[in-house]
Amino acid sequence: MPADSRNWLRWPLILAMTALLCACGFHLRGTANLPFKSLYMTFGANSPLGIELRRNILASGNTQVLSSAEGAEATLDVLAETREKVILTTNSSGRASEYMLYYRLTFRVVDAQKKELLPATQITLKRDISYNSSQELSKAAEEVLLYRDMQSDMVQQILRRLAAIKTAQPTQPETAPAATPAPVPAPSK
C-alpha cells in the first residue's frame, strides 16, 4: 500500500477518536474556582506545600492569598503535616527491602467569623519504594522525587476540597407556621 493511502486512512481515524473524546465530556482539568475572594493559610513561611498551594491559588486568578488573617474571607488552618517512612518488607538477612512513604495533612477551613466551612479533614497519600543498599544515592533521590510527586497530588486534592466548599449565603429568615389552637372538646351531656 502506498504511503499516501495510509495517511488518508489515518485522518478519519484521528477525527473519529477526537469526536469520541469530545462526545464523552472529556476536558482538561482547569484552574480551581474557589468560593471566596481572599484566603489566609497557616502553613509555615518556608513550607514547600504551602508555597506550591499558594502558587496554584494565585494562578487561578480569582482568589488572593493574604499574609494575615485580617480581611480574609476564609482561613485554611493546618492542624498537622507529617511525612513518614515505614518498612514494608525485609529480605532474608533482616534488612529493609521495601518501604512505604506516607504524607499526611490535616486541615480545616473557617470563615472570618470562625464558622467552620470544612471540618478537620485528613488527606493521606502513600507510595512504596524498593530499597537496595548498593544503590543508596539513587534511592535517596527517588524518595525525594516521590515526596515531591505526593506534594503536587496533595495540592490538587486540597484545591478540589476548597472548590467544593459552599459558603453560607444569607437566606430569608424562616417563619414558624402560625400556631393553631387545639380543638376544645365539646362538653359531654
Residue, then its C-alpha position, 0 to 999 in steps of 0.5 A: m500500500p502506498a504511503d499516501s493511502r495510509n495517511w488518508l486512512r489515518w485522518p478519519l481515524i484521528l477525527a473519529m477518536t477526537a469526536l469520541l473524546c469530545a462526545c464523552g465530556f472529556h476536558l482538561r482539568g482547569t484552574a480551581n474556582l474557589p468560593f471566596k475572594s481572599l484566603y489566609m493559610t497557616f502553613g509555615a513561611n518556608s513550607p514547600l506545600g504551602i508555597e506550591l498551594r499558594r502558587n496554584i491559588l494565585a494562578s487561578g486568578n480569582t482568589q488572593v492569598l493574604s499574609s494575615a488573617e485580617g480581611a480574609e474571607a476564609t482561613l485554611d488552618v493546618l492542624a498537622e503535616t507529617r511525612e513518614k517512612v515505614i518498612l514494608t518488607t525485609n529480605s532474608s538477612g533482616r534488612a529493609s527491602e521495601y518501604m512505604l512513604y506516607y504524607r499526611l495533612t490535616f486541615r480545616v477551613v473557617d470563615a472570618q467569623k470562625k464558622e467552620l466551612l470544612p471540618a478537620t479533614q485528613i488527606t493521606l497519600k502513600r507510595d512504596i519504594s524498593y530499597n537496595s543498599s548498593q544503590e543508596l544515592s539513587k534511592a535517596a533521590e527517588e524518595v525525594l522525587l516521590y515526596r515531591d510527586m505526593q506534594s503536587d497530588m496533595v495540592q490538587q486534592i486540597l484545591r478540589r476540597l476548597a472548590a467544593i466548599k459552599t459558603a453560607q449565603p444569607t437566606q430569608p429568615e424562616t417563619a414558624p407556621a402560625a400556631t393553631p389552637a387545639p380543638v376544645p372538646a365539646p362538653s359531654k351531656 
